[in-house]
Amino acid sequence: MSIEISGVNKRFGDFVALDDVSVSIPSGKLTALLGPSGGGKSTLLRIIAGLETADSGSVEIEGVDATKLPPQKRNVGFVFQHYAAFKHLSVRRNVAFGLEIRKRPRDEIRSRVDELLKLVHLEQFADRLPSQLSGGQRQRMALARALAVQPTVLLLDEPFGALDAKVRKELRDWLRRLHDEVHVTTVFVTHDQEEALEVSDGIVVINDGRVEQIGTPDDLYDRPANDFVMRFLGPVTTLGGRLVRPHDLHLHPGPAAPDDVTGTVTRITRIGFEMRLEVEVDGTPVVVTTTRNAFLALGVELGSTVVVRADPDASTHLSTVKPTVGASPG
Ligand SMILES: Nc1ncnc2c1ncn2[C@@H]1O[C@H](COP(=O)(O)OP(=O)(O)OP(=O)(O)O)[C@@H](O)[C@H]1O
């Protein structure tokens, strides 16, 4: 294990930001800290970086007790959402900065920076100023700069948070490919479940200062530990007091077997290749998503009576809150 966080507590005044957090983050992997805003993700990342100190507990990085080490002695690279570049320095000089202050030989700096600019696909922009780059290019420059000094650990705090959806998605694919090339232990903070599911090897779900679950994207999606994780990781709907994913529900034309749940189709929406149907069951709307072909084969329309059945392999959770209209999130 590369980063061992044990029993970390952090308060800001009376407010408990982290409550007895213990997490093992494996070497060479891309790990997401995922959770809602204010849950404590950034605080945990900053404690790993040494930018914040824990009230109690310890942080070990590659076998070294880093709990009391200042940030510069932890050998971590850091990239924030709003990256502070040196405005008057070229992209090349920005990337070279860490190597220059470490007084590395000029030739070494040049070849290392060339290599990094190639890695982040910014070779042709080496002589531009940061202001002449797009937001996505600037974040790539920030990553190159953080990687320049060969950190043991790369820490990214919502690195693509300020970018528009399309660029975010491109950069997320790019980060995954970059990681497959360099394999540096990387921890990144995100509140976007899709980003975490798509990019990471492992996910730590953090909410209200506590770890809700740790696992692979598949573990979390298919076997959520509780209804919070189930809700946070993808769309859910409620059927018979249990949370279930709308795509794990199937509709069948009647008549029903004795145990079947029947309802009336009250809404039909087409979302791209998918169909989203609301079926009112005992006065509560249940959301079912299906493919367009399956929908057409079913031959239902508004007002049709249908049977709603959950896939026998579906993961479900007892709902601890009152059913709400529609699926959430997404
Ligand atoms: N320096 C500070 N002083 C006081 N409160 C703080 C400080 N830093 C963070 N907090 C509080 O601690 C809580 C956790 O903040 P943190 O930034 O870790 O959350 P987060 O999960 O990263 O959320 P976000 O995605 O919004 O950044 C928040 O309620 C925040 O207001």
The ligand as a Tripos MOL2 file, in Angstrom:
@<TRIPOS>MOLECULE
LIG
   31    33     1     0     0
SMALL
NO_CHARGES

@<TRIPOS>ATOM
      1 N1        -10.1420   26.0350    6.5580 N.pl3     1 LIG1
      2 C1        -11.4020   25.7350    6.8680 C.ar      1 LIG1
      3 N2        -12.0370   26.3780    7.8710 N.ar      1 LIG1
      4 C2        -13.3080   26.0610    8.2160 C.ar      1 LIG1
      5 N3        -14.0420   25.1110    7.6090 N.ar      1 LIG1
      6 C3        -13.4660   24.4360    6.6010 C.ar      1 LIG1
      7 C4        -12.1230   24.7170    6.1740 C.ar      1 LIG1
      8 N4        -11.8320   23.8830    5.1540 N.ar      1 LIG1
      9 C5        -12.9450   23.1350    4.9410 C.ar      1 LIG1
     10 N5        -13.9020   23.4590    5.8240 N.ar      1 LIG1
     11 C6        -15.2370   22.8250    5.9080 C.3       1 LIG1
     12 O1        -15.0740   21.4280    5.9900 O.3       1 LIG1
     13 C7        -16.0670   20.7540    5.2150 C.3       1 LIG1
     14 C8        -15.3920   19.8150    4.2500 C.3       1 LIG1
     15 O2        -14.7500   20.5820    3.2410 O.3       1 LIG1
     16 P1        -14.0170   19.9260    2.0200 P.3       1 LIG1
     17 O3        -13.4990   21.0040    1.1690 O.co2     1 LIG1
     18 O4        -13.0750   18.8900    2.5040 O.co2     1 LIG1
     19 O5        -15.2340   19.1930    1.2990 O.3       1 LIG1
     20 P2        -15.2850   18.5440   -0.1220 P.3       1 LIG1
     21 O6        -15.8940   17.2010    0.0760 O.co2     1 LIG1
     22 O7        -13.9670   18.5910   -0.7690 O.co2     1 LIG1
     23 O8        -16.3120   19.4750   -0.8440 O.3       1 LIG1
     24 P3        -16.1770   20.2930   -2.2110 P.3       1 LIG1
     25 O9        -16.4060   19.2730   -3.2930 O.co2     1 LIG1
     26 O10       -17.2870   21.2860   -2.1130 O.co2     1 LIG1
     27 O11       -14.8170   20.9030   -2.2100 O.co2     1 LIG1
     28 C9        -16.8950   21.8380    4.5510 C.3       1 LIG1
     29 O12       -18.0830   21.9750    5.2650 O.3       1 LIG1
     30 C10       -16.0520   23.0750    4.6590 C.3       1 LIG1
     31 O13       -16.8380   24.2300    4.7740 O.3       1 LIG1
@<TRIPOS>BOND
     1     1     2 1
     2     2     3 ar
     3     2     7 ar
     4     3     4 ar
     5     4     5 ar
     6     5     6 ar
     7     6     7 ar
     8     6    10 ar
     9     7     8 ar
    10     8     9 ar
    11     9    10 ar
    12    10    11 1
    13    11    12 1
    14    11    30 1
    15    12    13 1
    16    13    14 1
    17    13    28 1
    18    14    15 1
    19    15    16 1
    20    16    17 2
    21    16    18 1
    22    16    19 1
    23    19    20 1
    24    20    21 2
    25    20    22 1
    26    20    23 1
    27    23    24 1
    28    24    25 2
    29    24    26 1
    30    24    27 1
    31    28    29 1
    32    28    30 1
    33    30    31 1
@<TRIPOS>SUBSTRUCTURE
     1 LIG1         1 GROUP 0 **** ****
